[in-house]
Structures are given as structure tokens and as C-alpha cells.
């Protein structure tokens, strides 16, 4: 969503901020309080403030799919419905990422159940579904996305939060409600799997 801000008007050489700019300058806590008072425009600004990061998370979890778009929207719907009970123990960003990751994991479970109904026994040909010609056309970002999709959901979640969103290991553990040691273990195993996936491609391209 692209926002077109109104131009700043000036009175006696002093710039006056527009209503939109004044709203954008407010803290998350101030915007939340306004939403609770019935000001929907304040919620629009919260969405605009965080939709980019939420989109990055769900696309890393689900790929460039319609489901990722749906989960992104559902994340903000859930946040709006829970805004009166939001206590501010964590930041809005952390709270939204927790919702986004949980919804993404639920979607991956649903997808797995759906696909399991249609599994074919003769799926040996799918192992080489990506040809070298196609790989050569992939941008780095697409290649990393493809590598992420090859990880199991639980491993993908810790990689997305730790390395893409930049949360600490402790914050990642709190977001996923798992022990710190589990985060470290999953990160280590995920790194090995990503390395196994990416190195042959990189080595092939440098020949």
C-alpha cells in the first residue's frame, strides 16, 4: 500500500505537519490508545508501519503465495480484534511476528494435510524438478526463498525470526515459546540443511 502524503503547508515560515504526518509521528502506544477510542485511522497507520515486516515474515515462511497474502491480512485482523487486551508486555512488532509465525505454521500444517490426501506413489520424478537452466535464472533472493521452503516448518521459523527479522536467540525462543537450547539446535541443523542445498548450486555456477 503506497501512501500519498499531503504537502506541508507553511505559515510565517514555520512548516505545519498534516494530520497524516502528525499521526505517523505518534508512538505505537499512542496509536493503540486512539484505536481503543474508536479512531480507525490510527489503526491504518499501525498497519502501514508494520505491514512490510509482516509480509517479509509470512513470505519467508510460505513463499510468494496467495496463502501468504491471506496470512498477512489475518495477522492484522487478529491484532485488531485483540487490541483491547494488548498489554504491551512485548513490542507491537514482536506481538505481530508471533501472530504471523503461528498463523504461518498453522497454514503449513493445513497444507501438509491437504497434500497428503493426494500423494502419488510414483513421485520419484519430482526430486529433479528444478533444472540447471531454471536455477541460472533465479535471483539470489529467490534462491534463498527456495532453500527456506525446503526446511521443515519448525526449522524455517527459527531461521526467519533469527536471521531475516533479526531477533536474538532469546527473543526467538520467547516468540515461539520453546527452550533456548531448542532454538540453538534447530538453527544449527537448519544451517547445515541450507548449506547442503545451496553449496552444490553455487559450486555448479562457478565452474
C-alpha positions, 0 to 999 in steps of 0.5 A: 500500500503506497501512501500519498502524503499531503504537502506541508503547508507553511505559515510565517515560515514555520512548516505545519505537519498534516494530520497524516504526518502528525499521526505517523509521528505518534508512538505505537502506544499512542496509536493503540490508545486512539484505536481503543477510542474508536479512531480507525485511522490510527489503526491504518497507520499501525498497519502501514508501519508494520505491514512490510515486516509482516509480509517479509515474515509470512513470505519467508515462511510460505513463499510468494503465495496467495496463502501468504497474502491471506496470512498477512491480512489475518495477522492484522485482523487478529491484532485488531480484534485483540487490541483491547487486551494488548498489554504491551508486555512485548513490542507491537512488532514482536506481538505481530511476528508471533501472530504471523509465525503461528498463523504461518505454521498453522497454514503449513500444517493445513497444507501438509494435510491437504497434500497428503490426501493426494500423494502419488506413489510414483513421485520419484520424478519430482526430486529433479524438478528444478533444472540447471537452466531454471536455477541460472535464472533465479535471483539470489533472493529467490534462491534463498526463498527456495532453500527456506521452503525446503526446511521443515516448518519448525526449522524455517521459523527459527531461521526467519525470526533469527536471521531475516527479522533479526531477533536474538536467540532469546527473543526467538525462543520467547516468540515461539515459546520453546527452550533456548537450547531448542532454538540453538539446535534447530538453527544449527541443523537448519544451517547445515540443511541450507548449506547442503542445498545451496553449496552444490548450486553455487559450486555448479555456477562457478565452474 
